[in-house]
Amino acid sequence: MTKKRIILAISLFVINMIVGGIVFFFHDRYELAYPNALWLFLLIPALSGIYFFRQFYRRESVNTSYLPEDWKKILPQLNRHLLFAIRLMTIGFLIYVIARPQSSDSFEDLTREGINIVIAMDVSASMLSKDFEPNRLESAKEVAVNFVSERSDDRIGVVVYEGESITQVPLTSDHRVVTNGLAQLHTGQLTGGTAIGMGLATAVNRLKESEGKSKVVILLTDGVNNAGEIKPADAAQLASLYGIRVYTIGVGTIGKAKSPVGMSNGQYIYDWIEVEIDEETLKDIAEETGGKYFRATSKNKLNSIYQEIDQLEKTRFNVLQYNRKTEEFTPFLLIAIALMLLEMALRVTVFRTPI
């Protein structure tokens, strides 16, 4: 193969790559109504092959009488390739027009169904145990605040209990009120003891008349029910009657923890105490109501439990989706027409052959 043929073959290969690259650059940005039309791009290498072989059996003269001397030398060489390159690009854009590029706009109509959630938190003195950093209560408050921040479409309330129970924050969609209420929790708010049944019953009472199809209680404790007028099993049956799911969380390490055992001069005295959590009762409550029991032995574990509950109780969506397609072939058609006119103009002016 002569040097000229090698140069021509390389030139044609580059032209093919440029044409393909330009069109497929836009292909990634649009949907095609007729994607099979892209098979027509096989015409471009076929035409290039025909052009390659014809160049050595045909000689065209170009009228260069009105051009500078330097252009008279290079124009005949330019004539062989430039017009053909423009024609290939025209064909490439026309094929893309035939494929009908389209853009798609999507619209979603979302109907959100929020969930009503009550966090029932044990604030008895044992929640000051130091097996969590800095203690169980502060860890539980921090993790609960993070949980609330992720539930933007839900109504949330807070119930606290020791030997009795009260509503700290009624159900509300104002999560600033909820987080402020959680931040203010402390031991000694109520009579001492651990009234799990009372805490759950109060939470159920806040939820039973609330609007919304989904109602949930997150019940957290670190001890055994030893106070209150309502048994945990009775409160669980009441929750089940009203269709309220209860997720129970037992908080405390396995073994012994440094826990309050008394007070001196207004300060708690700590000692190593065996951790006792009535897990059977908590499991029964969860099973009765269709919820789930968790054991949190560390702050990280407690955080992962809240994340799991978050996934189990994701806000429900009713989604109506609309798609609108817009034809985008016009710019490519205009480019093809412009290239066609450019080729015609060059052919009758700069590359005009003598009569």
C-alpha positions as MATLAB code, in Angstrom:
seq = 'MTKKRIILAISLFVINMIVGGIVFFFHDRYELAYPNALWLFLLIPALSGIYFFRQFYRRESVNTSYLPEDWKKILPQLNRHLLFAIRLMTIGFLIYVIARPQSSDSFEDLTREGINIVIAMDVSASMLSKDFEPNRLESAKEVAVNFVSERSDDRIGVVVYEGESITQVPLTSDHRVVTNGLAQLHTGQLTGGTAIGMGLATAVNRLKESEGKSKVVILLTDGVNNAGEIKPADAAQLASLYGIRVYTIGVGTIGKAKSPVGMSNGQYIYDWIEVEIDEETLKDIAEETGGKYFRATSKNKLNSIYQEIDQLEKTRFNVLQYNRKTEEFTPFLLIAIALMLLEMALRVTVFRTPI';
ca = [
       0.000    0.000    0.000;
       1.378    3.405   -1.014;
       1.940    6.190    1.444;
      -1.028    8.142    0.038;
      -3.337    5.166    0.496;
      -2.218    4.741    4.099;
      -2.861    8.421    4.807;
      -6.265    8.198    3.140;
      -7.219    5.060    5.103;
      -6.238    6.714    8.383;
      -8.163    9.867    7.438;
     -11.311    7.880    6.654;
     -11.011    5.947    9.920;
     -10.714    9.202   11.878;
     -13.728   10.651   10.031;
     -15.789    7.563   10.914;
     -14.795    7.832   14.554;
     -15.656   11.531   14.676;
     -19.082   10.960   13.128;
     -19.844    8.059   15.444;
     -18.518    9.912   18.479;
     -20.603   13.032   17.851;
     -23.845   11.132   17.388;
     -23.367    8.687   20.258;
     -22.395   11.569   22.525;
     -25.964   12.779   22.132;
     -27.340    9.233   22.195;
     -26.551    8.962   25.910;
     -28.616   12.066   26.599;
     -31.839   11.163   24.831;
     -34.245    8.294   24.442;
     -34.840    7.064   20.877;
     -38.271    6.343   19.448;
     -36.719    4.085   16.763;
     -33.409    2.783   18.167;
     -33.127    0.159   15.402;
     -32.544    3.010   12.969;
     -29.010    3.226   14.364;
     -28.156    0.160   12.241;
     -28.130    2.601    9.327;
     -24.800    3.867   10.667;
     -23.264    0.844    8.964;
     -23.708    2.853    5.748;
     -20.943    5.213    6.864;
     -18.058    2.671    6.878;
     -19.509    1.121    3.684;
     -19.503    4.476    1.896;
     -16.003    5.151    3.224;
     -14.764    1.887    1.685;
     -16.293    2.739   -1.679;
     -14.783    6.203   -1.521;
     -11.351    4.752   -0.680;
     -11.206    2.545   -3.787;
     -12.654    5.180   -6.141;
      -9.956    7.715   -5.298;
      -7.327    5.808   -7.302;
      -9.384    5.527  -10.464;
     -10.633    9.073  -10.648;
      -8.972   12.435  -10.927;
     -10.836   15.721  -10.580;
      -9.461   19.092  -11.542;
     -10.354   22.074   -9.481;
     -10.603   25.641  -10.713;
      -7.974   27.455   -8.667;
      -7.307   30.365  -10.978;
      -8.670   32.912   -8.534;
      -6.861   31.599   -5.401;
      -3.413   32.455   -3.943;
      -0.476   30.280   -5.010;
      -0.233   28.420   -1.671;
      -3.874   27.359   -1.837;
      -3.474   26.223   -5.450;
      -1.016   23.572   -4.235;
      -3.057   22.120   -1.358;
      -6.631   22.583   -2.604;
      -6.746   19.530   -4.917;
      -5.701   17.315   -1.974;
      -8.253   18.984    0.326;
     -10.977   18.556   -2.276;
     -10.703   14.749   -2.092;
     -11.524   14.493    1.584;
     -13.256   17.568    3.016;
     -16.437   17.391    0.946;
     -16.732   13.677    1.638;
     -16.207   14.210    5.378;
     -18.988   16.840    5.414;
     -21.280   14.454    3.542;
     -20.620   11.641    6.036;
     -21.437   13.944    8.942;
     -24.651   15.015    7.171;
     -25.673   11.384    6.734;
     -24.842   10.640   10.391;
     -27.064   13.433   11.694;
     -29.885   12.484    9.290;
     -29.781    8.900   10.577;
     -30.051   10.214   14.120;
     -33.037   12.339   13.056;
     -34.691    9.181   11.685;
     -34.154    7.495   15.071;
     -36.178   10.346   16.648;
     -34.358   11.453   19.816;
     -36.707   12.387   22.649;
     -36.382   13.767   26.160;
     -38.614   12.534   28.951;
     -40.034   14.618   31.788;
     -41.434   12.757   34.805;
     -43.919   14.126   37.288;
     -44.881   12.427   40.546;
     -47.954   13.087   42.615;
     -47.104   11.852   46.113;
     -49.692   11.270   48.789;
     -47.872   10.768   52.059;
     -49.380    8.737   54.865;
     -47.511    9.575   58.031;
     -47.215    7.243   61.010;
     -48.210    8.085   64.587;
     -45.390    7.100   66.946;
     -45.124    7.351   70.725;
     -41.737    6.842   72.386;
     -42.338    5.437   75.894;
     -39.105    5.850   77.852;
     -38.146    4.516   81.260;
     -36.553    7.330   83.331;
     -36.053    5.411   86.579;
     -32.826    5.830   88.539;
     -31.328    2.668   87.048;
     -31.242    4.471   83.667;
     -28.274    6.405   85.088;
     -26.149    3.230   84.989;
     -22.801    3.813   83.327;
     -22.571    0.810   81.007;
     -23.511    3.348   78.291;
     -21.597    6.592   77.746;
     -22.286    8.774   79.696;
     -25.268    6.728   80.952;
     -28.259    4.795   79.620;
     -30.696    7.708   79.798;
     -28.533   10.248   77.974;
     -27.685    7.700   75.273;
     -31.364    6.812   74.853;
     -32.320   10.494   74.574;
     -29.625   11.208   71.964;
     -30.530    8.216   69.804;
     -34.239    9.032   70.054;
     -33.595   12.607   68.886;
     -31.719   11.288   65.843;
     -34.617    8.938   65.115;
     -37.144   11.784   65.287;
     -35.096   13.889   62.872;
     -35.408   11.145   60.229;
     -39.227   10.888   60.505;
     -40.235   14.194   58.931;
     -43.736   13.077   57.900;
     -44.766   11.453   61.186;
     -46.583   12.671   64.272;
     -44.533   11.778   67.337;
     -45.226   11.907   71.063;
     -43.239   11.069   74.197;
     -44.370    9.222   77.327;
     -42.138    8.804   80.386;
     -42.557    6.404   83.246;
     -41.006    5.313   86.521;
     -43.408    4.022   89.194;
     -46.144    5.897   87.307;
     -46.395    7.446   83.855;
     -47.187   10.783   82.210;
     -47.294   12.240   78.712;
     -44.194   14.381   78.234;
     -45.086   15.456   74.661;
     -48.526   14.865   73.042;
     -48.596   13.654   69.437;
     -47.348   16.443   67.214;
     -45.818   17.019   63.800;
     -43.648   19.796   65.270;
     -40.460   17.847   65.834;
     -38.749   20.754   67.578;
     -41.241   20.313   70.412;
     -40.470   16.572   70.483;
     -36.691   17.020   70.583;
     -36.991   19.685   73.286;
     -39.201   17.338   75.305;
     -36.686   14.521   74.984;
     -33.836   16.825   76.014;
     -35.661   17.710   79.251;
     -36.107   14.103   80.419;
     -34.447   13.258   83.738;
     -34.805   10.786   86.561;
     -36.869   11.668   89.616;
     -39.710   13.202   87.595;
     -42.126   10.638   89.059;
     -42.515    8.172   91.904;
     -39.684    5.640   91.957;
     -40.021    2.185   90.439;
     -40.536    0.689   86.978;
     -44.150    0.550   85.789;
     -43.821   -0.916   82.285;
     -47.556   -1.644   82.067;
     -48.438    1.946   82.993;
     -45.971    3.374   80.499;
     -47.403    1.266   77.688;
     -51.016    1.962   78.696;
     -50.408    5.724   78.628;
     -48.808    5.468   75.187;
     -51.765    3.423   73.907;
     -54.144    6.013   75.319;
     -52.388    8.746   73.327;
     -52.646    6.700   70.111;
     -55.992    4.940   70.228;
     -58.055    7.922   69.057;
     -55.428    9.376   66.731;
     -55.997    9.597   62.996;
     -53.881    7.502   60.661;
     -53.765    3.856   59.728;
     -50.373    3.132   61.273;
     -49.762    3.501   65.008;
     -46.553    2.494   66.773;
     -45.111    2.502   70.288;
     -41.379    2.258   70.969;
     -41.122    1.069   74.577;
     -37.695    1.303   76.215;
     -36.763    0.003   79.676;
     -33.779   -1.339   81.580;
     -35.579   -3.236   84.326;
     -38.435   -5.398   85.544;
     -42.031   -4.289   86.029;
     -42.383   -3.689   89.793;
     -44.938   -0.902   90.090;
     -48.150    0.463   88.627;
     -51.779   -0.596   88.561;
     -51.741   -2.075   85.014;
     -49.934   -5.266   84.141;
     -47.746   -5.256   80.998;
     -49.771   -8.153   79.501;
     -53.046   -6.216   79.916;
     -51.515   -3.108   78.310;
     -50.270   -5.268   75.423;
     -53.766   -6.661   74.840;
     -55.132   -3.121   74.818;
     -52.525   -2.109   72.231;
     -53.399   -5.102   70.081;
     -57.114   -4.231   70.324;
     -56.427   -0.796   68.812;
     -54.075   -2.108   66.134;
     -50.973   -0.565   67.718;
     -47.603   -2.221   67.071;
     -45.160   -2.156   69.965;
     -41.390   -2.379   69.516;
     -39.782   -3.172   72.872;
     -36.150   -2.411   73.712;
     -34.281   -3.816   76.706;
     -31.372   -1.526   77.598;
     -28.344   -2.783   79.515;
     -25.157   -4.748   79.194;
     -24.889   -8.485   79.768;
     -23.620   -9.101   83.309;
     -22.943   -6.319   85.813;
     -23.093   -2.552   85.388;
     -22.061    0.371   87.570;
     -25.495    1.524   88.771;
     -27.018    3.860   91.393;
     -27.637    2.123   94.736;
     -28.490    5.121   96.913;
     -27.849    8.824   97.547;
     -25.538   10.818   99.790;
     -25.555   14.607  100.055;
     -27.742   14.811   96.967;
     -25.411   12.640   94.876;
     -25.989    9.110   93.646;
     -23.796    6.347   95.072;
     -22.766    3.742   92.470;
     -21.903    0.081   92.775;
     -21.622   -2.913   90.467;
     -25.077   -4.452   90.112;
     -26.298   -7.425   88.063;
     -28.357   -6.212   85.100;
     -31.896   -7.594   85.237;
     -34.260   -7.027   82.326;
     -37.589   -8.826   82.053;
     -36.941   -9.927   78.481;
     -39.755  -12.489   78.478;
     -42.311   -9.792   79.242;
     -40.888   -7.504   76.588;
     -40.919  -10.315   74.019;
     -44.522  -11.155   74.883;
     -45.583   -7.528   74.433;
     -43.929   -7.365   71.011;
     -45.409  -10.691   69.906;
     -48.918   -9.761   71.086;
     -48.916   -6.541   69.079;
     -47.077   -7.630   65.941;
     -43.938   -5.710   66.848;
     -40.437   -6.898   67.675;
     -38.154   -7.150   70.713;
     -34.578   -5.815   70.713;
     -31.745   -5.958   73.237;
     -29.413   -2.958   73.334;
     -26.132   -3.714   75.081;
     -24.372   -0.535   73.933;
     -25.115    2.898   72.510;
     -24.109    1.755   69.011;
     -26.444   -1.229   69.292;
     -29.261    1.041   70.455;
     -28.654    3.312   67.479;
     -28.778    0.368   65.070;
     -32.047   -0.781   66.665;
     -33.675    2.584   66.022;
     -32.386    2.454   62.444;
     -33.981   -0.967   61.994;
     -37.284    0.296   63.382;
     -36.991    3.254   61.019;
     -36.715    0.852   58.081;
     -39.571   -1.320   59.345;
     -41.827    1.718   59.702;
     -40.970    3.760   56.632;
     -43.646    6.288   55.682;
     -46.024    4.871   53.102;
     -46.454    6.563   49.713;
     -49.192    6.522   47.088;
     -47.382    7.480   43.889;
     -48.958    8.562   40.615;
     -46.332    9.047   37.920;
     -46.727   10.950   34.684;
     -44.266   10.849   31.789;
     -44.154   13.420   29.012;
     -41.889   12.962   26.005;
     -40.604   15.878   23.934;
     -39.244   15.509   20.397;
     -35.600   16.625   20.230;
     -34.704   15.860   16.587;
     -35.026   19.477   15.354;
     -31.482   20.620   16.317;
     -29.979   17.565   14.608;
     -32.068   18.167   11.477;
     -30.920   21.794   11.354;
     -27.283   20.694   11.707;
     -27.741   18.199    8.865;
     -29.308   20.879    6.633;
     -26.509   23.320    7.499;
     -23.853   20.736    6.598;
     -25.658   19.939    3.347;
     -25.762   23.619    2.387;
     -22.084   23.998    3.345;
     -21.121   21.131    1.052;
     -23.136   22.609   -1.819;
     -21.613   26.066   -1.272;
     -18.048   24.707   -1.235;
     -18.710   22.563   -4.295;
     -19.894   25.523   -6.405;
     -17.328   28.036   -5.099;
     -13.990   26.966   -3.630;
     -14.069   23.403   -5.031;
     -15.840   24.288   -8.274;
     -14.627   22.147  -11.172;
     -14.009   23.836  -14.561;
     -16.560   23.393  -17.364;
];
